[in-house]
């Protein structure tokens, strides 16, 4: 990497005889010392762990070494995709491992995560996406921003991701908990990422270039930490939506004859309905249909409450029912985010580097 200098690295262990090993974990982190020890400890029970510290100013590298990871330190903050690229080259990961699990520095893997992903890494599969759960621990059990994210993960993975996986039309992957074939990840990181979200670019490149199937593994579970306040939640969601819209523009989604483009257009139509049409119909129903504002509001609230009950049962988190008024308010803020991201994409359709600041993390247990 021209902008990164190796300060120190723990020598890698000798390869096992008989060719490449099945998998390893790579974590690109910047100032992630607070939660790294527990994250690495869980991952190391399944496979070797490599950490690249992206110009951290805290004790990230020291914590990672003590937890048993092999560590590469960079002097310059280059962003997640470039940091992963540096780790792949420095540790010769593609030569040593058949697949790579990329996780974030706050991702807690289930004990069988690697085995579940490897079971699906067959045939033409290039990427296996794990199931994402919120790390909804006791200390944040009444936090509405964490609750909203947990509710959103459940709905998206149940109603969108499963169907997309079946037809190989997944529009996004989980950058926090996915497995890649080593050669694919090496290819995807060989060029600078032009969008603010790396996994958006990786997904679209995989589809456009026919590099393999992307499948969802609902039994490969990982818990991630979510923003705890409105500022962190808004900035993270804005970045995700901005990166998504950059990808739609940059990869000309919807302009080719393919099942992927058709499915993506259907998803875009759903977004338009969500952001514009349904609120407009609600207002029109009150203005033109003779229904009172109170009746319309009651129907809307009752519907959202019903969904909250279903989500509470599915997630076994009954506090979702008590939190549903806050979740409903956050849902309207999310509509504003779509508009903000759309404007941001028009102004900045590409970026020079995929660099950002992560939201505040929970302290490690």
LOLUMMI-917211 format. One line per 3 residues: their letters; for each residue x, y, z of C-alpha. Coordinates in steps of 0.05 Angstrom, whole numbers, plus 5000, padded with zeros to 4 digits. Each point is the difference from the previous one (the first is absolute). Layout:
<atoms>
a> X/Y/Z | ...
</atoms>
This chain:
<atoms>
xxx> 5000/5000/5000 | 5030/5066/4980 | 4967/5038/5057
xxx> 5012/4948/5054 | 5064/4981/5036 | 5009/4937/5041
xxx> 5021/5018/5070 | 4999/4931/5030 | 4970/4932/4989
xxx> 5001/4934/5037 | 5030/4946/4955 | 4948/4951/4972
xxx> 4999/4928/5023 | 5022/4944/4954 | 4948/4974/4952
xxx> 4970/4932/5011 | 5024/4946/4952 | 4953/4980/4943
xxx> 4985/5067/4968 | 4959/5059/5020 | 4960/5002/5065
xxx> 4924/5009/4995 | 4991/5070/5027 | 5024/5057/5044
xxx> 4972/5065/5029 | 5024/5069/4979 | 4982/5061/5041
xxx> 5016/5071/4976 | 4993/5047/5059 | 5015/5070/5021
xxx> 5000/5014/5075 | 4961/4937/5016 | 5036/4980/5064
xxx> 4938/5003/5044 | 4967/4938/4971 | 5055/4964/4960
xxx> 5022/4951/5054 | 4933/4965/5005 | 4989/5003/4924
xxx> 5067/4968/4985 | 4994/4948/5055 | 4934/4975/4971
xxx> 5026/4999/4929 | 5065/4964/5017 | 4962/4940/5026
xxx> 4981/4987/4927 | 5060/5022/4958 | 5061/5046/4999
xxx> 4988/5074/5007 | 5037/5057/4966 | 4991/5072/5021
xxx> 5021/5062/4961 | 5002/5063/5043 | 4983/5058/4954
xxx> 5042/5055/5031 | 4968/4990/5069 | 5018/5050/5054
xxx> 4981/4955/5058 | 5026/4932/5023 | 4964/4961/4946
xxx> 5062/4963/4976 | 5022/4980/5069 | 4931/4975/5019
xxx> 4996/4960/4936 | 5067/4967/5012 | 4983/4981/5071
xxx> 4935/4970/4976 | 5039/4954/4953 | 4993/5034/4932
xxx> 5056/5013/4951 | 5005/5075/4991 | 5019/5049/4945
xxx> 5004/5074/5017 | 4991/5055/4948 | 5026/5071/5011
xxx> 4949/5034/4956 | 4924/4993/5004 | 4982/4968/4933
xxx> 4929/4974/5014 | 4973/4929/5007 | 5007/4973/4928
xxx> 5072/5025/4992 | 5018/4974/5069 | 4972/4932/4983
xxx> 5041/5001/4936 | 5063/5014/5040 | 4984/4942/5047
xxx> 4988/4952/4942 | 5068/5017/4970 | 5040/5004/5064
xxx> 4976/4934/5030 | 4997/4965/4932 | 4928/4980/5017
xxx> 4979/4979/4930 | 5058/4951/4997 | 4986/4972/5068
xxx> 4923/4999/5005 | 4944/4979/4954 | 4950/5050/5029
xxx> 5001/5062/5043 | 4949/5023/5051 | 4998/5076/5005
xxx> 4970/5026/5064 | 4998/5067/5036 | 5035/5014/5066
xxx> 4934/4996/5036 | 4974/4934/4969 | 4988/4941/5046
xxx> 4998/4935/4960 | 4958/4941/5020 | 5044/4939/5017
xxx> 4982/4965/4935 | 5001/5061/4954 | 5060/4978/4958
xxx> 4974/4928/4993 | 4931/5024/4979 | 5029/5046/4947
xxx> 5048/4948/4974 | 4943/4951/4991 | 4969/5048/4949
xxx> 5065/5018/4966 | 4993/4949/4944 | 4987/4999/4925
xxx> 4999/5070/4972 | 4992/5036/5067 | 5048/5057/5009
xxx> 4972/5036/5061 | 4961/4974/5060 | 4963/5052/5040
xxx> 4986/4985/5073 | 4938/5018/5040 | 5008/5066/5037
xxx> 4971/5010/5069 | 5006/5062/5044 | 5044/4993/5062
xxx> 4940/5021/5041 | 5033/4990/5067 | 4970/5018/5067
xxx> 5035/5067/5006 | 4963/5026/4938 | 4937/4960/5006
xxx> 4955/5062/5000 | 5039/5038/4948 | 4951/5016/4942
xxx> 5056/5008/4948 | 5027/4930/5014 | 4928/4973/5002
xxx> 4984/5031/4933 | 5062/4969/4968 | 4983/4931/5029
xxx> 4929/5006/4973 | 5026/5022/4932 | 5050/4943/4995
xxx> 4945/4949/5014 | 4952/5028/4948 | 5052/5008/4945
xxx> 5032/4932/5008 | 4933/4965/5004 | 4962/5034/4944
xxx> 5055/5023/4952 | 5066/4964/5009 | 4973/4929/5000
xxx> 4964/5009/4934 | 5058/5037/4968 | 5047/4945/5020
xxx> 4956/4946/4968 | 5003/5036/4933 | 5072/5026/5005
xxx> 4978/5073/4998 | 5025/5024/5068 | 5009/5076/4997
xxx> 5046/5005/5060 | 5044/4958/5045 | 5017/5008/5074
xxx> 5068/5032/5004 | 5002/4980/5073 | 4991/4925/4993
xxx> 5010/4968/4932 | 5046/4947/4970 | 5035/5009/4933
xxx> 5041/4955/4956 | 5071/5025/5008 | 5012/5013/4926
xxx> 4935/5039/4995 | 5017/5045/5059 | 5069/5011/4971
xxx> 4968/5020/4934 | 4948/5046/5031 | 5051/5037/5042
xxx> 5050/5008/4944 | 4969/5065/4977 | 4981/5062/5042
xxx> 4928/4997/5025 | 4962/5058/4967 | 4941/4999/5049
xxx> 4997/5018/5073 | 4977/4928/5016 | 5049/4946/4980
xxx> 4951/4942/5001 | 4954/5037/4952 | 5057/5002/4949
xxx> 5019/4927/5013 | 4929/4976/4991 | 4989/5037/4934
xxx> 5067/4980/4972 | 4986/4927/5016 | 4934/5002/4964
xxx> 5022/5042/4941 | 5062/4960/4985 | 4969/4932/5013
xxx> 5050/4983/5054 | 4955/4951/5037 | 4936/4992/5040
xxx> 4985/5039/5064 | 4959/4959/5050 | 4970/5013/5068
xxx> 5013/4952/5058 | 4946/5014/5053 | 5031/4949/5047
xxx> 5068/5035/5000 | 4986/5051/5054 | 5040/5061/5022
xxx> 4982/5056/5047 | 5023/5072/4985 | 4998/5063/5041
xxx> 4954/5056/4977 | 5001/5076/5012 | 4973/5022/5067
xxx> 4978/5071/4984 | 4965/5037/4944 | 5063/5032/4973
xxx> 5038/4934/4992 | 4938/4964/4973 | 4986/5055/4949
xxx> 5071/5006/4975 | 5008/4924/4992 | 4934/4991/4964
xxx> 5015/5059/4956 | 5066/4970/4980 | 4968/4933/4984
xxx> 4944/5031/4958 | 5049/5048/4966 | 5045/4942/4982
xxx> 4941/4960/4974 | 4977/5057/4955 | 5071/5012/4977
xxx> 5002/4927/4978 | 4933/5005/4964 | 5026/5060/4961
xxx> 5071/4977/4989 | 4983/4929/4978 | 4940/5023/4959
xxx> 4951/4955/5038 | 4936/4989/4961 | 5030/5014/4932
xxx> 5016/4928/4982 | 4957/4940/4985 | 5015/4954/5059
xxx> 4962/4969/5058 | 5045/5039/5047 | 4980/5067/4968
xxx> 4927/4981/4999 | 5000/4981/5074 | 5039/5063/5018
xxx> 4950/5044/4963 | 4945/4966/5039 | 5036/5018/5064
xxx> 5008/5072/4978 | 4925/5004/4986 | 4988/4975/5070
xxx> 5044/5055/5028 | 4961/5053/4960 | 4935/4972/5027
xxx> 5028/5001/5071 | 5028/5071/4996 | 4949/5036/4957
xxx> 4937/4963/4981 | 4976/4970/5065 | 5006/5065/5040
xxx> 4966/5037/4942 | 4943/4949/4999 | 4992/5008/5076
xxx> 4994/5075/4992 | 4953/4994/4940 | 4956/4952/5038
xxx> 4989/5051/5054 | 4991/5058/4951 | 4956/4968/4948
xxx> 4971/4937/5029 | 4962/5031/5057 | 5038/4962/5053
xxx> 5020/5039/5061 | 5073/5011/5016 | 4989/4962/5065
xxx> 4972/4938/4965 | 5057/4998/4949 | 5051/5008/5055
xxx> 4967/4945/5040 | 5003/4951/4941 | 5073/5017/4987
xxx> 5020/4992/5074 | 4961/4935/5006 | 5035/4972/4939
xxx> 5069/5018/5026 | 4984/4972/5069 | 4979/4934/4968
xxx> 5066/4996/4962 | 5037/5015/5065 | 4965/4942/5034
xxx> 5019/4953/4944 | 5072/5025/5003 | 5001/4992/5076
xxx> 4977/4928/4994 | 5051/4984/4945 | 5058/5033/5037
xxx> 4976/4980/5069 | 5009/5072/5022 | 4934/5022/5031
xxx> 5025/5070/5013 | 4989/5014/4925 | 4926/5005/5016
xxx> 5013/5055/5052 | 5049/5035/4954 | 4956/5000/4938
xxx> 4981/5075/5005 | 5074/5017/4997 | 5011/4951/4943
xxx> 4943/5032/4962 | 5031/5069/5008 | 5068/4974/4978
xxx> 4966/4970/4938 | 4981/5070/4978 | 5071/5025/5011
xxx> 5022/4943/4955 | 4957/5028/4944 | 5037/5066/5007
xxx> 5065/4962/4994 | 4981/4973/4932 | 4990/5071/4974
xxx> 5065/5024/5032 | 5039/4942/4970 | 4970/5012/4931
xxx> 5021/5074/5001 | 5069/4980/5026 | 5008/4950/4943
xxx> 4983/5053/4948 | 5053/5046/5030 | 5053/4946/5012
xxx> 4989/4937/4957 | 5070/4974/5014 | 5053/5006/5054
xxx> 5076/4999/4996 | 5008/4954/5061 | 4953/4957/5042
xxx> 5017/5031/5068 | 4952/5016/5056 | 4995/5002/5076
xxx> 4962/4944/5035 | 4946/5015/5051 | 5017/4994/5074
xxx> 5004/4927/5023 | 4976/4967/5064 | 5054/4985/5050
xx> 5021/4927/4996 | 4966/4954/5050
</atoms>
